[in-house]
Amino acid sequence: MFSYQHEYHAGNFADVHKHLVLWLVLDSLLARPKPFVALDLFAGSGQYALDRGPAARSGEWREGIGRLWSLNRAPATLRVWLDAIRGLQPDPARLTMYPGSPALIQQRLRDQDQLVACELHPGASAVLQDVLRADSRCHLHRRDAREAARALFPPEPRRGLALLDPAYERVQEYAEIPEMTREIRRRWNTGIILVWYPLLEEGRHPQLREALLSRHPGEEILFSELRLSEPPRGPGLQGSGMAVLNMPWQLDQRVRELLLPVWQRLDPDARGGLFQATALENAQGRPQFVRIEPDDSTAMRDVKDHD
Ligand SMILES: C[S@@+](CC[C@H](N)C(=O)[O-])C[C@H]1O[C@@H](n2cnc3c(N)ncnc32)[C@H](O)[C@@H]1O
């Protein structure tokens, strides 16, 4: 069950994509003083060394965070995110560590907010326990996320997000994840749910999108997908997808404004693309993607399908 090790992929372009969308959702929760809770159901270990071990061997991070780290001029939100990562480095001048989603969330919690993290892998959860230390705002569960989807919802406070970021090492996960989001929604009708999914050659992502839409009738879902020109190293990963259910106001606009310069930096040949759709199940169950154009973020041309 535990053959997947995020250590090899930490800080790659897919992590950057996922964490920036997460960052924007946190921004919208932080815009009001009311407390929120973030439930990170497949949390990972929270921090990953880049200068040694698996990440150094795979080098995937060089085509992700490595391409953004040295940006002199960056849009404000990207700069704030990069500064947050800089602040977590042992030596802020050198990029030697990449934070996982629970560490990024922890960094943004106010006194009134909470993080609930689930991680089943004994090694990863031990590291995560160390990362979160004795922070009374953070609660770590060494439990199965599928069981947590029933046991931990609705959370208190009700305001917040749930992040589902499984490894997809079993094909059943493509069916289990939409079932989990449905379970969560049945108990928690106000929460923002984020789902990461891989775009693989011959992949199952179209079925995953459609299953999400059919499990959430009447709910508008934002899909953001990022592809690079060259398939990066790693097991056939062509691109990265994020679905956001019950998306905060104007998130679609903020995602495309933030991710356009990021994609341009990550994909200098510009043969990949940044794609976005907002979809409802009753619109034939298929999201209609638009490609976000580099010259003008508001000028978008329709694409039939970018699979
Ligand atoms: C893609 S990684 C998570 C990365 C993390 N969310 C981040 O962005 O930094 C997926 C994690 O889920 C854990 N995992 C796999 N199956 C699980 C399950 N059923 N319940 C809880 N955790 C699980 C794995 O051990 C792995 O650490």
The ligand as a Gaussian input file, in Angstrom:
#p B3LYP/6-31G(d) Opt

LIG

0 1
 C        0.641000      12.951000      -2.746000
 S        1.105000      12.602000      -1.105000
 C        0.568000      14.008000      -0.218000
 C        1.322000      15.287000      -0.461000
 C        0.842000      16.455000       0.355000
 N       -0.604000      16.622000       0.302000
 C        1.492000      17.746000      -0.115000
 O        0.915000      18.446000      -0.960000
 O        2.572000      18.070000       0.372000
 C       -0.096000      11.418000      -0.612000
 C        0.068000      10.966000       0.855000
 O       -1.096000      10.224000       1.239000
 C       -0.699000       9.177000       2.111000
 N       -1.773000       8.169000       2.056000
 C       -1.982000       7.203000       1.123000
 N       -3.120000       6.531000       1.373000
 C       -3.655000       7.105000       2.488000
 C       -4.857000       6.874000       3.213000
 N       -5.734000       5.922000       2.838000
 N       -5.112000       7.650000       4.288000
 C       -4.245000       8.622000       4.670000
 N       -3.087000       8.885000       4.013000
 C       -2.800000       8.145000       2.925000
 C        0.620000       8.715000       1.547000
 O        1.382000       8.048000       2.537000
 C        1.246000      10.050000       1.085000
 O        2.054000      10.586000       2.094000

